[in-house]
């Protein structure tokens, strides 16, 4: 009963995260200045809201506060391009747990144990994914620091300009709130998994009158954990590796979302500046072009940093969705809420990547649309040629990929669901319940 209550609380938290994610995904959810309303009352209300918008945007350091803390905890601080000893300790802990899970998994490989293997698969997949994400981020640490510092300079320019602050206020606040929710959801999930074992041990002792040693994850150790000293060692190691796992995944996903949103915001600022071009103010067009080229370079750096982690996220995500779907339809109904919670969290993680990947495609393309909508017919020939070059370049949208195999977008999200469904149907066709086998 306690586990169901905690699961429902986590599920409600995830629903809040999904709601904020849908707000970010909505193409029209830009600055309220852009909205048009034919309802007079709506227009008046909107103007009041615009005039009362709190312009106290979070500073760049405040936006990155949670991410910086996680990077520091994992031993790869963003203020120094050197990995600390705790990073290697965290990786060693994950390797120990993953090795034990592999040993347990291989020991259970059998057609009769396919349901149990499907229960184990999501935990192993998410552990492997977190390990690879941590390794890849540490590998790209120098590039991450350079990109983060470059975007900070651009953000300070926005922060000091009232019109740009008003333009991007809504978008910045939504992403800032989304990252906070994401931290909270992942903290709740790992807390439930890590500390459920002692609670069940206590319940079993109170109901049965004897101690049954339990650990959060199915791992084979070279020693028995049927005594207190051995259990404490195994449990401590699993709790530590569980938190390391969620820290690696959270810092990677949060960093991806924040950096991508910053680049999208700068594309949007460029689009707004181009759209406002007139015969008298087209002199600054050259600076706009230079800024556009600079943002394009930063988006290419972002692609280089995350293309490997995106690839593993998509591959592992397909396997997780397949395994969880199989467990939901065939598995024990007493674990139904846990399966649903896990499945929703995996879907939201992939959807979050797809939303921000789609955003950068859309915002980079809008630069060309803004060039077409500006009053280009009133400016001189040289400026017209520059506008034409901007439009041609914007036809090639900036994209984030899964190591060039797939573009991160809504289309790739549906492709993952389709691939998972194919795996699921094959697995369900191959699976034969024990009752059928006995006949």
C-alpha distance (Angstrom), angle and dihedral (degrees) to the residues before:
residue distance angle dihedral
X1 . . .
X2 3.82 . .
X3 3.79 91.2 .
X4 3.82 90.9 50.8
X5 3.82 91.6 51.3
X6 3.81 92.0 50.2
X7 3.80 90.3 45.3
X8 3.81 91.7 52.8
X9 3.80 90.5 49.0
X10 3.81 90.5 51.5
X11 3.82 89.7 46.7
X12 3.81 91.7 54.6
X13 3.80 89.0 49.5
X14 3.80 89.8 52.1
X15 3.83 90.5 49.8
X16 3.81 88.5 56.6
X17 3.79 89.5 50.3
X18 3.82 90.6 50.5
X19 3.80 91.2 50.4
X20 3.81 91.9 53.7
X21 3.78 90.2 45.8
X22 3.80 91.2 54.0
X23 3.81 89.6 52.1
X24 3.81 89.7 55.3
X25 3.81 91.9 45.1
X26 3.82 92.9 53.3
X27 3.81 106.2 102.3
X28 3.79 93.3 -148.5
X29 3.79 94.5 50.3
X30 3.78 94.0 103.7
X31 3.73 131.4 118.9
X32 3.81 113.0 -30.5
X33 3.81 86.7 -127.3
X34 3.81 89.3 74.4
X35 3.78 97.8 53.2
X36 3.78 119.3 103.2
X37 3.73 121.4 -154.3
X38 3.77 129.2 -172.4
X39 3.76 91.4 -164.2
X40 3.83 109.4 94.0
X41 3.78 92.9 -151.1
X42 3.79 89.9 48.9
X43 3.81 91.1 51.5
X44 3.79 92.7 50.2
X45 3.80 91.8 46.8
X46 3.78 90.8 48.2
X47 3.79 92.0 52.2
X48 3.77 90.9 50.8
X49 3.79 90.1 50.7
X50 3.80 92.0 49.2
X51 3.78 92.1 50.4
X52 3.80 91.3 49.0
X53 3.82 97.3 46.1
X54 3.76 110.2 132.8
X55 3.75 106.3 -124.2
X56 3.78 94.7 -164.1
X57 3.81 93.5 117.0
X58 3.77 116.3 -178.0
X59 3.76 113.1 -97.4
X60 3.77 119.7 -115.7
X61 3.80 90.3 -102.8
X62 3.80 90.4 52.0
X63 3.81 91.1 51.7
X64 3.79 90.8 51.7
X65 3.80 96.3 38.6
X66 3.81 96.3 101.5
X67 3.80 93.0 40.5
X68 3.80 92.0 48.8
X69 3.80 90.6 50.7
X70 3.81 92.6 51.9
X71 3.80 92.7 47.0
X72 3.80 89.1 50.5
X73 3.81 92.3 48.6
X74 3.81 91.9 51.4
X75 3.80 92.5 50.2
X76 3.81 100.8 -108.6
X77 3.83 103.1 98.5
X78 3.80 117.3 -167.3
X79 3.80 92.7 -138.3
X80 3.82 94.3 62.9
X81 3.82 129.1 37.7
X82 3.80 93.1 -136.7
X83 3.79 128.0 99.0
X84 3.80 117.2 -130.0
X85 3.81 129.0 -137.1
X86 3.83 91.7 -106.0
X87 3.82 89.4 64.3
X88 3.80 91.1 60.8
X89 3.82 90.3 44.6
X90 3.81 89.9 52.2
X91 3.82 91.6 49.0
X92 3.83 90.9 48.0
X93 3.80 90.6 52.1
X94 3.81 90.9 51.6
X95 3.81 91.1 47.8
X96 3.83 91.1 52.4
X97 3.80 92.6 49.8
X98 3.80 94.2 43.8
X99 3.83 91.0 48.4
X100 3.81 90.2 52.0
X101 3.81 91.1 47.8
X102 3.81 91.0 50.0
X103 3.80 89.8 50.5
X104 3.80 91.2 49.6
X105 3.80 91.7 45.0
X106 3.82 94.1 51.1
X107 3.81 91.5 46.2
X108 3.81 89.4 57.8
X109 3.81 98.6 45.0
X110 3.78 104.3 130.8
X111 3.78 137.2 114.7
X112 3.82 88.8 -112.8
X113 3.81 91.4 56.1
X114 3.79 98.9 46.9
X115 3.81 92.7 112.6
X116 3.81 91.5 52.2
X117 3.80 90.0 47.1
X118 3.80 90.5 53.1
X119 3.81 88.5 53.3
X120 3.81 90.0 53.5
X121 3.82 96.9 43.1
X122 3.86 99.4 75.7
X123 3.81 93.5 51.7
X124 3.79 92.0 48.2
X125 3.81 92.2 45.4
X126 3.78 94.2 51.1
X127 3.82 90.5 46.6
X128 3.80 91.9 51.6
X129 3.80 90.8 45.3
X130 3.80 92.5 51.9
X131 3.83 91.2 49.3
X132 3.81 92.6 52.4
X133 3.80 92.4 44.9
X134 3.79 91.6 51.8
X135 3.82 92.2 48.2
X136 3.82 94.0 47.2
X137 3.81 93.6 47.7
X138 3.80 90.6 49.9
X139 3.81 88.5 49.4
X140 3.83 91.7 51.9
X141 3.82 95.1 39.5
X142 3.81 95.7 118.7
X143 3.80 92.6 50.8
X144 3.80 90.8 46.9
X145 3.80 91.3 53.7
X146 3.83 92.3 48.4
X147 3.82 92.3 48.1
X148 3.79 92.7 45.9
X149 3.82 92.1 50.8
X150 3.81 92.2 46.4
X151 3.79 91.9 52.4
X152 3.81 90.1 46.8
X153 3.82 90.3 61.6
X154 3.80 90.3 51.2
X155 3.81 91.8 46.2
X156 3.81 91.0 52.4
X157 3.81 88.1 55.4
X158 3.81 89.6 53.8
X159 3.80 91.8 43.5
X160 3.82 92.2 56.3
X161 3.81 95.4 47.0
X162 3.80 115.4 79.4
X163 3.81 95.8 -157.9
X164 3.81 92.4 50.2
X165 3.80 91.2 45.4
X166 3.79 90.2 53.7
X167 3.80 90.3 45.6
X168 3.81 95.0 53.8
X169 3.80 101.8 26.7
X170 3.80 95.4 102.4
X171 3.81 95.3 45.9
X172 3.80 95.2 46.7
X173 3.79 92.9 49.1
X174 3.82 92.9 49.0
X175 3.80 93.1 52.6
X176 3.80 91.4 44.3
X177 3.80 90.1 52.9
X178 3.81 92.6 44.7
X179 3.81 92.5 55.3
X180 3.81 90.4 50.8
X181 3.81 90.6 52.1
X182 3.79 90.6 47.6
X183 3.79 91.1 53.9
X184 3.80 90.1 49.4
X185 3.82 94.7 48.5
X186 3.79 93.9 50.2
X187 3.80 92.1 45.8
X188 3.81 90.2 52.0
X189 3.81 92.8 47.9
X190 3.79 96.5 50.4
X191 3.81 91.6 43.3
X192 3.81 90.6 55.6
X193 3.81 92.4 48.5
X194 3.80 97.2 43.0
X195 3.80 99.6 45.2
X196 3.79 100.5 35.7
X197 3.83 92.2 86.1
X198 3.86 97.0 63.8
X199 3.82 89.9 45.1
X200 3.81 91.9 53.2
X201 3.80 90.5 44.6
X202 3.79 89.8 54.0
X203 3.80 92.1 47.1
X204 3.81 91.4 48.5
X205 3.80 91.3 49.4
X206 3.80 93.2 49.3
X207 3.82 92.9 47.0
X208 3.83 100.9 36.6
X209 3.79 101.6 26.6
X210 3.82 94.9 -128.2
X211 3.79 136.9 85.7
X212 3.79 119.3 -105.7
X213 3.80 111.4 -170.7
X214 3.82 112.2 -135.5
X215 3.80 134.6 175.4
X216 3.81 128.6 -163.8
X217 3.81 97.0 -117.3
X218 3.80 134.9 41.0
X219 3.81 102.0 -110.0
X220 3.79 132.2 152.4
X221 3.81 114.3 -136.9
X222 3.82 127.4 -168.9
X223 3.81 87.3 -117.9
X224 3.80 135.9 50.0
X225 3.80 117.4 -100.3
X226 3.79 96.0 -154.8
X227 3.81 94.0 112.5
X228 3.78 133.4 61.9
X229 3.85 100.8 -109.1
X230 3.82 93.1 48.6
X231 3.80 92.4 43.1
X232 3.82 92.3 50.7
X233 3.82 90.8 52.0
X234 3.81 93.4 47.3
X235 3.80 94.6 42.9
X236 3.81 93.8 47.7
X237 3.79 91.2 49.9
X238 3.80 92.1 49.4
X239 3.81 94.1 47.5
X240 3.81 90.2 49.4
X241 3.80 93.7 48.2
X242 3.82 90.0 45.5
X243 3.79 91.8 56.7
X244 3.82 91.0 43.7
X245 3.81 88.9 52.2
X246 3.78 93.9 53.4
X247 3.81 92.6 42.4
X248 3.81 92.1 54.9
X249 3.81 92.5 48.2
X250 3.80 94.7 43.4
X251 3.79 95.8 48.7
X252 3.81 91.8 47.8
X253 3.81 95.7 48.4
X254 3.82 94.7 41.1
X255 3.80 91.9 48.4
X256 3.81 90.2 49.1
X257 3.81 92.3 51.5
X258 3.81 96.2 45.4
X259 3.82 96.4 45.4
X260 3.81 92.0 45.1
X261 3.81 92.2 48.6
X262 3.81 90.7 50.1
X263 3.80 91.2 53.6
X264 3.83 90.8 46.2
X265 3.80 89.7 51.7
X266 3.79 91.2 53.7
X267 3.80 91.3 49.4
X268 3.79 87.5 52.1
X269 3.81 92.3 50.7
X270 3.82 89.9 51.2
X271 3.82 90.4 49.7
X272 3.79 90.7 51.5
X273 3.81 92.7 48.9
X274 3.81 92.3 49.5
X275 3.79 92.1 47.0
X276 3.81 90.2 55.4
X277 3.81 93.8 53.1
X278 3.80 114.5 127.0
X279 3.76 136.8 167.2
X280 3.78 92.1 -86.0
X281 3.80 100.7 45.1
X282 3.80 103.9 38.9
X283 3.82 90.8 103.6
X284 3.81 90.1 91.0
X285 3.81 92.0 56.6
X286 3.80 91.5 101.9
X287 3.79 91.5 58.1
X288 3.80 90.1 48.2
X289 3.81 89.9 54.1
X290 3.82 91.4 50.1
X291 3.79 90.4 49.0
X292 3.80 90.4 48.9
X293 3.80 91.3 52.2
X294 3.80 90.0 48.5
X295 3.81 92.6 52.4
X296 3.81 89.7 48.3
X297 3.80 89.3 54.5
X298 3.82 91.4 49.1
X299 3.80 90.8 50.8
X300 3.81 89.2 52.5
X301 3.81 89.1 51.8
X302 3.81 88.6 51.2
X303 3.80 89.9 52.3
X304 3.81 90.9 50.5
X305 3.81 91.9 51.5
X306 3.81 98.3 48.8
X307 3.80 107.2 27.9
X308 3.82 93.9 95.9
X309 3.80 94.7 44.6
X310 3.82 89.2 47.2
X311 3.80 90.1 53.2
X312 3.81 93.3 52.1
X313 3.80 91.8 43.6
X314 3.80 91.1 55.9
X315 3.81 95.4 43.5
X316 3.80 94.8 46.2
X317 3.81 91.5 41.0
X318 3.80 91.5 59.2
X319 3.81 91.2 52.1
X320 3.81 92.8 46.2
X321 3.80 93.6 50.4
X322 3.81 90.6 48.0
X323 3.82 93.7 49.1
X324 3.81 94.2 44.7
X325 3.80 92.5 46.6
X326 3.78 89.5 51.8
X327 3.82 92.0 48.9
X328 3.82 91.3 48.5
X329 3.82 93.9 52.7
X330 3.81 99.3 36.9
X331 3.81 106.3 19.2
X332 3.78 135.3 88.2
X333 3.80 112.6 -58.9
X334 3.81 90.9 -143.5
X335 3.83 87.2 72.2
X336 3.80 94.4 44.5
X337 3.83 96.6 109.4
X338 3.80 91.1 47.5
X339 3.81 91.4 51.5
X340 3.81 91.4 48.3
X341 3.81 91.6 48.9
X342 3.80 91.9 50.3
X343 3.82 92.4 45.8
X344 3.80 93.6 49.3
X345 3.80 91.3 49.5
X346 3.83 91.5 51.1
X347 3.81 92.0 47.6
X348 3.80 91.5 48.6
X349 3.78 91.5 49.6
X350 3.81 92.1 54.1
X351 3.81 92.5 40.0
X352 3.81 90.5 52.4
X353 3.81 90.4 55.2
X354 3.80 90.6 47.0
X355 3.81 93.3 49.6
X356 3.79 93.8 53.6
X357 3.80 91.7 41.7
X358 3.81 89.3 53.3
X359 3.81 90.4 46.8
X360 3.80 93.9 57.7
X361 3.82 90.3 49.1
X362 3.80 91.1 50.4
X363 3.82 97.3 43.9
X364 3.81 94.5 46.7
X365 3.81 88.8 51.5
X366 3.79 92.7 49.3
X367 3.80 90.1 65.5
X368 3.81 88.3 70.8
X369 3.80 91.4 45.3
X370 3.80 89.9 52.3
X371 3.81 90.0 50.7
X372 3.80 89.7 54.4
X373 3.82 92.9 47.1
X374 3.79 96.3 50.0
X375 3.81 121.4 94.5
X376 3.79 92.8 -95.4
X377 3.79 92.3 149.0
X378 3.82 89.9 69.0
X379 3.82 98.1 53.1
X380 3.79 130.3 81.6
X381 3.80 126.1 -84.9
X382 3.81 96.2 -101.3
X383 3.79 91.7 53.6
X384 3.82 89.7 46.4
X385 3.81 90.6 56.0
X386 3.80 89.7 49.5
X387 3.79 90.5 51.0
X388 3.80 89.5 50.2
X389 3.82 91.0 52.2
X390 3.80 90.1 50.9
X391 3.80 90.6 51.5
X392 3.81 92.6 48.9
X393 3.80 92.5 47.6
X394 3.81 91.9 48.2
X395 3.80 90.7 58.3
X396 3.81 85.4 75.3
X397 3.79 100.3 68.6
X398 3.77 120.7 -150.2
X399 3.80 109.4 -110.8
X400 3.77 138.0 -171.3
X401 3.79 112.6 -144.3
X402 3.77 142.4 -169.2
X403 3.81 91.7 -114.1
X404 3.83 90.5 -53.0
X405 3.82 91.8 -60.1
X406 3.79 94.3 101.2
X407 3.81 137.9 3.4
X408 3.80 114.9 -117.2
X409 3.80 102.3 -119.4
X410 3.79 143.5 106.1
X411 3.78 88.1 -74.8
X412 3.79 92.1 58.3
X413 3.81 90.0 48.8
X414 3.80 91.2 56.3
X415 3.81 89.0 45.0
X416 3.81 90.3 55.8
X417 3.80 90.7 50.7
X418 3.80 89.7 49.0
X419 3.82 92.4 48.6
X420 3.80 91.6 47.8
X421 3.79 90.0 50.5
X422 3.82 90.0 52.5
X423 3.80 91.1 51.3
X424 3.80 89.7 46.4
X425 3.81 94.8 52.4
X426 3.81 91.6 47.8
X427 3.79 91.5 48.8
X428 3.79 92.8 47.5
X429 3.81 90.3 49.4
X430 3.81 92.2 51.5
X431 3.82 94.6 43.2
X432 3.80 115.7 96.6
X433 3.82 117.7 -173.3
X434 3.79 117.6 -126.0
X435 3.79 90.5 -111.5
X436 3.79 90.3 61.4
X437 3.80 91.9 45.5
X438 3.79 91.7 53.2
X439 3.80 91.0 55.3
